[in-house]
């Protein structure tokens, strides 16, 4: 491995693949201790390598009992067919299946995506902003 950031990224991806889940919940300090690095290095990797453009959503809560949740945004069916990128609507369905949004929130997001006049790229950006608002309100 080239550097510590690569090692951290590979460890996190390995954990996601090992559990065959689309979400991973870890505590930043425990992960840093396990990988013999500073928590800030974990934060750096999360912010640069686990981005929405790469198909990840990262939710972080600081303080005692804080955690980091890393969610693979692309449903497994989309991962098996790399030529077809999931639609914004499929991403909302995936978020509901992972219980990251309630059925009501999912329905509202689906309605919002249906009524806005935008291409898929813009709809995904709007969806990312909506998820950020939900996370910032401390609901997830």
C-alpha positions in Angstrom: 0.0 0.0 0.0 1.2 3.4 -0.9 0.3 5.3 2.3 -1.9 5.4 5.4 -4.8 6.9 3.5 -4.9 3.9 1.2 -4.7 1.6 4.2 -7.6 3.3 5.9 -9.7 3.3 2.7 -9.0 -0.4 2.0 -9.9 -1.3 5.6 -13.2 0.5 5.4 -14.1 -1.0 2.0 -13.0 -4.4 3.2 -15.4 -4.1 6.2 -18.2 -3.1 3.9 -17.6 -6.1 1.6 -17.0 -8.5 4.5 -20.4 -7.7 6.1 -22.0 -7.6 2.6 -24.0 -4.7 3.8 -24.5 -1.3 2.3 -23.8 0.5 5.6 -21.0 0.5 8.2 -21.2 2.0 11.6 -17.9 2.7 13.3 -16.5 4.9 16.1 -13.8 7.2 14.7 -11.5 6.9 17.8 -11.8 3.1 17.9 -11.0 2.9 14.2 -8.0 5.2 14.6 -6.7 3.1 17.5 -7.2 -0.1 15.5 -5.3 1.3 12.5 -2.7 3.2 14.7 -3.4 6.6 13.4 -4.9 9.9 14.5 -8.7 10.4 14.2 -8.1 13.3 11.9 -6.6 10.9 9.4 -9.8 8.9 9.5 -11.7 12.1 8.9 -9.5 13.1 6.0 -10.0 9.7 4.2 -13.8 9.9 4.8 -14.1 13.4 3.4 -11.9 12.7 0.3 -12.5 9.1 -0.6 -16.0 8.4 0.5 -17.8 11.1 -1.4 -21.3 11.1 -3.1 -19.5 11.2 -6.4 -17.9 7.9 -5.5 -21.3 6.5 -4.4 -21.0 7.0 -0.6 -22.9 9.0 2.0 -21.0 9.7 5.3 -22.8 10.7 8.4 -20.8 11.8 11.4 -21.7 12.6 15.0 -19.0 13.9 17.3 -18.7 13.8 21.0 -19.0 11.0 23.5 -20.9 8.1 21.9 -20.2 9.7 18.5 -20.0 7.6 15.4 -19.4 7.5 11.7 -21.9 5.8 9.4 -20.7 5.1 5.9 -23.4 4.2 3.4 -23.0 2.8 -0.1 -25.5 4.8 -2.0 -25.7 2.5 -5.0 -28.0 -0.4 -4.6 -26.4 -3.8 -5.1 -28.3 -4.3 -8.4 -26.6 -1.2 -9.8 -23.2 -2.4 -8.6 -23.7 -5.6 -10.5 -24.5 -3.7 -13.7 -21.8 -0.9 -13.8 -22.9 0.4 -17.2 -26.3 1.6 -15.7 -26.0 4.3 -13.0 -29.0 4.3 -10.6 -31.6 7.0 -10.9 -32.3 9.4 -8.1 -35.6 7.5 -7.5 -33.7 4.2 -7.1 -31.4 5.9 -4.6 -34.4 7.0 -2.5 -35.7 3.4 -2.6 -32.3 2.2 -1.5 -32.2 4.7 1.4 -35.6 3.5 2.5 -34.6 -0.2 2.3 -31.5 0.7 4.5 -33.9 2.5 6.9 -32.0 5.7 6.5 -35.2 7.5 5.7 -38.7 6.7 6.9 -41.5 5.7 4.5 -43.0 9.2 4.8 -39.6 10.9 4.1 -39.1 8.5 1.1 -42.5 9.4 -0.3 -41.8 13.1 0.1 -38.4 12.7 -1.6 -39.9 10.7 -4.4 -42.6 13.4 -4.9 -40.0 16.2 -4.8 -37.9 14.4 -7.4 -41.0 13.9 -9.6 -42.1 17.5 -9.6 -38.8 19.2 -10.1 -37.9 20.0 -13.7 -34.2 18.8 -13.8 -32.0 16.1 -15.3 -30.8 13.1 -13.2 -27.5 14.8 -12.3 -29.4 17.8 -10.8 -31.9 15.5 -9.0 -29.1 13.6 -7.4 -27.5 16.8 -6.2 -30.9 17.9 -4.7 -31.3 14.5 -3.1 -27.8 14.8 -1.5 -28.7 18.3 -0.1 -32.0 16.9 1.3 -30.1 14.1 3.0 -27.6 16.6 4.4 -30.5 18.6 5.9 -31.9 15.5 7.5 -28.4 14.6 9.0 -27.8 18.2 10.2 -31.1 18.1 12.1 -29.7 15.2 14.1 -32.4 12.8 13.0 -30.1 10.2 11.6 
